[in-house]
Each structure stands twice: as structure tokens, then as C-alpha cells.
Amino acid sequence: MNQGKYIFSQLVNFLPQRVFDRVTAKYSGNKSVKHFTCWNQLLCMVFGQLSARESLRDLILIIEAHKSKSYHLGFGKSITRSNLSKANENRNFKIFEEFADHLIKIAQSKNDKSDFEIEGNIYAFDSSTIDLCLSVFCWAHFRKTKAGIKLHTLFDVNTHIPVFIHITEANIHDVNAMDVIDYEPLAYYIFDRAYVDYGRLYRIEKAKANFVVRAKSNIKFKRMYSRKADKANGIKYDQIGKIMGFYSSKDYPEKIRKVKYYDSDTKKTLVFLTNNFKLSANDIALLYKQRWQVELFFKWIKQHLKVKTFWGRSENAVRVQINVAIITYCLVAIVAKELKINRSNYEILQILSASLLDKTPLNELLMKSDYNNVNEQNTNQLVFNLF
């Protein structure tokens, strides 16, 4: 079926074009467009992500060098730096945002298996700041001499797929992003201590969901009773009580659980707050350790997809590029599952980046490449400070 097709064209077959066309029509993305459509724009941007282009000029240079292949790659006609730049600046980023949301759901459904010992949906929430040049990105307020944006990400621990990414200016405090989360009943949500806001945590309680958050050092807590501590496994104490303080107690009026844990690997003592009274204290600590997965996602996407150097200056262009990066991430995850490729996303990206214009069948390329020649530098040797 893929006889004579370029690798990139085979990849594009995994993108639901009809869905993209519906979203494009919703926002009138192709209004008054004769040649370079939103679909052409998307494919050019995905090609740039997969081939690791450093700039818009770099991307157009490669596309022009293979101009005879443009039709077969789906780029359309009249591809110039000016056309692509104007498309990124002017076409509504929500087209790409909604399509990214659709791909996220597909990727989640195909990656729903997890061998994690705690059953249920588990999400880690955190943010990462991307520094920008103030003179170029003057709309992205951060500090007097620096611009920046924040990627607030809800990451599905079981499927290793980001549920959504909320983009704000870098000067927006992290806890404000908790307001955009649609909490699922019975699901687990993991937060670092920057997200200790009792009113917002109580919203999770009222939604009948579970949270695990690292407590701040100045917490005011009144113990009501204690459970037996498993000191052999690092549990210093396991207490049930209430949050004290005039405003804090009003924001969170219910009982809350406080667990103190000593991590022998990092030699650190950690205190967690949770509204779950059924799991063991060791399971609470184990849940919090899963927060490192969203940190790995930030590292992965910054290193291997183009979200640190932007190909446009406006807020719309930046949002388009970030959503295309998520589309590319999900595309790789979907391809890996569909073709049953037992490789990491990084390895697949490395192979694809050097093979986009080959005509080898995609499954053959990904299955038969020398596994030992595609290793992420120092991945297994990295020691992350999880806490």
C-alpha cells in the first residue's frame, strides 16, 4: 500500500484530515485561500518539527531544495517564507489547538495500558517556562528585561500523553492554571508545593477526585489522630487532621491527611497532603514520585521538538508552533502503537528525522533499524531531583 511513498507521506496518513478540515471550516481558516491551505501549512510545520529545522528560513530552504516532491509531500503550491510566516501570524491558532486536542484523545485511547500498581487515571500537573527575547516578543510579559511564556501541562501518567497544555504569560502564577482543569471523579492529581492553594484543592475534593500535593514548610495543621507509621519503608507519620488559620480553614473545611516520608534515595524528608484516606501512606509517596514524568515530558519536548526557538513573533504564531509540536508528539505516539513499534518516541524521531524523504515502508524502517545506533545521550544516566 505504501509502495513508492515517501516516509513523510506515510506518516501523514495517520493524521485524520477530515477532522482537521472540519475544524478549519469552523474557524474559516481557508477563507479567500487559493493555494496554500491550512492543511498545507500544518504539513509544512510538522515536517519542520520532524526534521528539526532551527528556523523558518531553514525550513523553507529544505522545502525549496526538494520542490519537485512538494506535491507528493502535501505541501501544495507557492510555498515561500512569506506565505508560511503570514499563515502562522494570521490563521487562528485554535484550528491547531482543537486538532491537537483530538489527536491527544486518539493517542490516549491507543496507549491506555499501564503496569503501574495503583489503578485509576493518574495525572501530574506542572508548568515550564520558556524564556523569550523581550524586544521581539514584547507581548509575553515576564520581567523588566525578559519575556517568556509558561506551558502548564496536565500529563497522563498511564499513557504518557499530555491531556492538555495551557499557555500563559510567564508572570502568571502557577496556581491560576488549576482553574482550567476539568477534574475527573476518582482520578488522582499530583502537584508540587507551588500548587498549595486550599480553595483550589477543595474544588478537587468537591469534584470527588483525589489529590496528592507536597506541603509547604509553614503549614498550619491540627492533628486529630494518627495511623500506624511504616517507618521501615520511610513513613515517619501518617496523620488525619484539619488545616488551621482563619482563611485557610474556611478555604478547606474538611479533614485532610498529612504524610511525612523519608526518601532514602535522595536523602530528603517530604511532607504530603492528600484527601485520599484509603491508600496506604507508601502508595501516597509512590503517587507523588510519578510527578517526575511531566518533568521528563518538558525535557523531551524542549530537546527534541522546536518550542525553544520560534518561527514567528506574534502570540498567534507561537501558539500555532506549540500546538504543532504537540500534534507531532501525538503522531509519533500513535504511529508507534499502530505499527507495534517497541521503541521510545525519541528513537522513532531520530530515525524519522534522517529518513523523511526515503521510500522505505514505514514499519520496515522503524523495525529493522539498528537499535543500538539510536540511543538518547545520557538518558539512562540522568538522575532527576524528583522532589
HUPEGI-V944398 format. One record per residue. N is the residue number from 0. SS is DSSP state (h for helix, s for strand, l for the rest). PHI is phi in whole degrees, 0 to 359 (999 if undefined). BURIAL is b if it has 9 or more other C-alpha atoms within 8 Angstrom, else e. Layout:
BEGIN
((N;SS;PHI;BURIAL) (N;SS;PHI;BURIAL))
END
This chain:
BEGIN
((0;l;999;e) (1;l;261;e) (2;l;300;e) (3;l;80;e) (4;l;270;b) (5;l;293;b) (6;h;305;b) (7;h;297;b) (8;h;295;b) (9;h;294;b) (10;h;296;b) (11;h;300;e) (12;l;299;e) (13;l;275;b) (14;l;269;e) (15;l;284;e) (16;h;297;e) (17;h;298;e) (18;h;296;e) (19;h;298;b) (20;h;296;b) (21;h;294;e) (22;h;294;b) (23;h;299;b) (24;h;296;b) (25;h;302;e) (26;l;256;b) (27;l;52;e) (28;l;294;b) (29;l;258;b) (30;l;297;e) (31;l;64;e) (32;l;264;e) (33;l;261;e) (34;l;238;e) (35;l;272;b) (36;l;278;b) (37;h;297;b) (38;h;295;b) (39;h;300;b) (40;h;300;b) (41;h;301;b) (42;h;294;b) (43;h;299;b) (44;h;291;b) (45;h;295;b) (46;h;300;b) (47;h;297;b) (48;h;293;b) (49;h;293;b) (50;l;268;b) (51;l;59;b) (52;l;288;b) (53;l;274;e) (54;l;205;b) (55;h;295;b) (56;h;299;e) (57;h;298;b) (58;h;296;b) (59;h;296;b) (60;h;301;e) (61;h;291;e) (62;h;297;b) (63;h;293;e) (64;h;293;e) (65;l;242;e) (66;h;302;e) (67;h;294;e) (68;h;263;e) (69;h;304;b) (70;h;297;b) (71;h;289;e) (72;h;274;b) (73;l;88;b) (74;l;278;b) (75;l;78;b) (76;l;259;e) (77;l;55;e) (78;l;272;b) (79;l;230;e) (80;h;299;b) (81;h;294;e) (82;h;296;b) (83;h;292;b) (84;h;296;b) (85;h;295;e) (86;h;297;b) (87;h;293;b) (88;h;284;b) (89;h;251;e) (90;l;280;b) (91;l;304;b) (92;l;297;b) (93;h;295;e) (94;h;302;b) (95;h;282;b) (96;h;294;b) (97;h;292;b) (98;h;292;b) (99;h;298;b) (100;h;300;b) (101;h;295;e) (102;h;293;b) (103;h;301;b) (104;h;296;b) (105;h;296;b) (106;h;298;b) (107;h;296;b) (108;h;294;e) (109;h;271;b) (110;l;239;b) (111;l;271;e) (112;l;267;e) (113;l;212;e) (114;l;262;e) (115;l;293;e) (116;l;287;e) (117;l;263;e) (118;l;282;e) (119;l;114;e) (120;l;284;b) (121;s;234;b) (122;s;234;b) (123;s;250;b) (124;s;240;b) (125;s;199;b) (126;s;228;b) (127;s;223;e) (128;s;265;b) (129;s;248;b) (130;s;286;b) (131;s;230;b) (132;l;281;b) (133;l;296;b) (134;l;289;e) (135;l;261;e) (136;l;250;b) (137;l;293;b) (138;l;282;e) (139;l;267;b) (140;s;295;b) (141;s;218;b) (142;s;230;e) (143;l;298;e) (144;l;245;e) (145;s;214;b) (146;s;252;b) (147;s;179;b) (148;s;229;b) (149;s;243;b) (150;s;257;b) (151;s;271;b) (152;s;236;b) (153;s;260;b) (154;s;249;b) (155;s;280;b) (156;l;294;b) (157;l;288;b) (158;l;258;b) (159;l;60;b) (160;s;237;b) (161;s;289;b) (162;s;290;b) (163;s;200;b) (164;s;236;b) (165;s;255;e) (166;s;259;b) (167;s;224;b) (168;s;296;b) (169;l;291;b) (170;l;275;b) (171;l;281;e) (172;l;293;e) (173;h;304;b) (174;h;296;b) (175;h;297;e) (176;h;289;b) (177;h;295;e) (178;h;290;e) (179;h;266;e) (180;l;279;e) (181;l;263;e) (182;l;289;e) (183;l;267;e) (184;l;302;e) (185;l;75;b) (186;l;284;b) (187;s;252;b) (188;s;237;b) (189;s;249;b) (190;s;227;b) (191;l;277;b) (192;h;289;b) (193;h;296;e) (194;h;257;b) (195;l;284;b) (196;l;222;e) (197;h;296;b) (198;h;295;b) (199;h;287;b) (200;h;293;b) (201;h;292;b) (202;h;297;e) (203;h;293;b) (204;h;300;b) (205;h;292;e) (206;l;279;b) (207;l;63;b) (208;l;256;b) (209;s;247;b) (210;s;230;b) (211;s;228;b) (212;s;225;b) (213;s;285;b) (214;l;283;b) (215;l;282;e) (216;l;291;e) (217;l;262;e) (218;l;297;e) (219;l;253;e) (220;s;227;e) (221;s;253;e) (222;s;287;b) (223;s;258;e) (224;s;198;e) (225;s;238;b) (226;s;258;e) (227;l;293;e) (228;l;271;e) (229;l;263;b) (230;h;295;e) (231;h;297;e) (232;h;254;e) (233;l;95;b) (234;s;277;b) (235;s;283;b) (236;s;200;b) (237;s;222;b) (238;s;242;b) (239;s;246;b) (240;s;192;b) (241;s;226;b) (242;s;286;b) (243;l;257;b) (244;l;108;e) (245;h;302;e) (246;h;280;e) (247;h;298;b) (248;h;291;b) (249;h;286;e) (250;h;292;b) (251;l;229;b) (252;l;278;e) (253;l;274;e) (254;l;294;b) (255;s;217;b) (256;s;254;b) (257;s;235;b) (258;s;238;b) (259;s;254;b) (260;s;226;b) (261;s;255;b) (262;s;267;b) (263;l;289;e) (264;l;286;e) (265;l;263;e) (266;l;60;e) (267;s;239;e) (268;s;257;e) (269;s;236;b) (270;s;239;b) (271;s;246;b) (272;s;245;b) (273;s;208;b) (274;l;259;b) (275;l;264;e) (276;l;253;e) (277;l;262;e) (278;l;292;e) (279;l;289;e) (280;h;298;b) (281;h;295;e) (282;h;292;b) (283;h;297;b) (284;h;295;b) (285;h;295;e) (286;h;299;b) (287;h;297;b) (288;h;297;b) (289;l;289;b) (290;l;298;b) (291;h;298;b) (292;h;294;b) (293;h;289;b) (294;h;294;b) (295;h;296;e) (296;h;297;e) (297;h;300;b) (298;h;298;e) (299;h;297;b) (300;h;290;b) (301;h;288;b) (302;h;279;e) (303;h;246;e) (304;l;236;b) (305;l;272;b) (306;l;233;b) (307;l;262;e) (308;l;244;e) (309;l;260;b) (310;l;262;b) (311;l;205;b) (312;l;258;b) (313;l;281;b) (314;h;298;b) (315;h;298;b) (316;h;296;b) (317;h;295;b) (318;h;294;b) (319;h;301;b) (320;h;294;b) (321;h;294;b) (322;h;292;b) (323;h;293;b) (324;h;298;b) (325;h;293;b) (326;h;301;b) (327;h;296;b) (328;h;301;b) (329;h;293;b) (330;h;300;b) (331;h;298;b) (332;h;295;b) (333;h;293;b) (334;h;299;b) (335;h;300;b) (336;h;285;b) (337;h;299;e) (338;l;266;e) (339;l;57;e) (340;l;271;b) (341;l;269;e) (342;l;221;e) (343;l;283;e) (344;h;300;b) (345;h;298;b) (346;h;298;b) (347;h;297;b) (348;h;299;b) (349;h;299;b) (350;h;293;b) (351;h;295;b) (352;h;300;b) (353;l;261;e) (354;l;225;e) (355;l;299;b) (356;l;255;e) (357;l;281;e) (358;l;244;b) (359;l;287;b) (360;l;304;b) (361;h;301;b) (362;h;296;e) (363;h;294;e) (364;h;299;b) (365;h;283;b) (366;h;273;e) (367;h;261;e) (368;l;296;e) (369;l;293;e) (370;h;300;e) (371;h;288;e) (372;h;270;e) (373;l;235;b) (374;l;233;e) (375;l;284;e) (376;l;300;e) (377;l;64;e) (378;l;300;e) (379;l;284;e) (380;l;266;e) (381;l;291;e) (382;l;248;e) (383;l;270;e) (384;l;280;e) (385;l;291;e) (386;l;240;e))
END
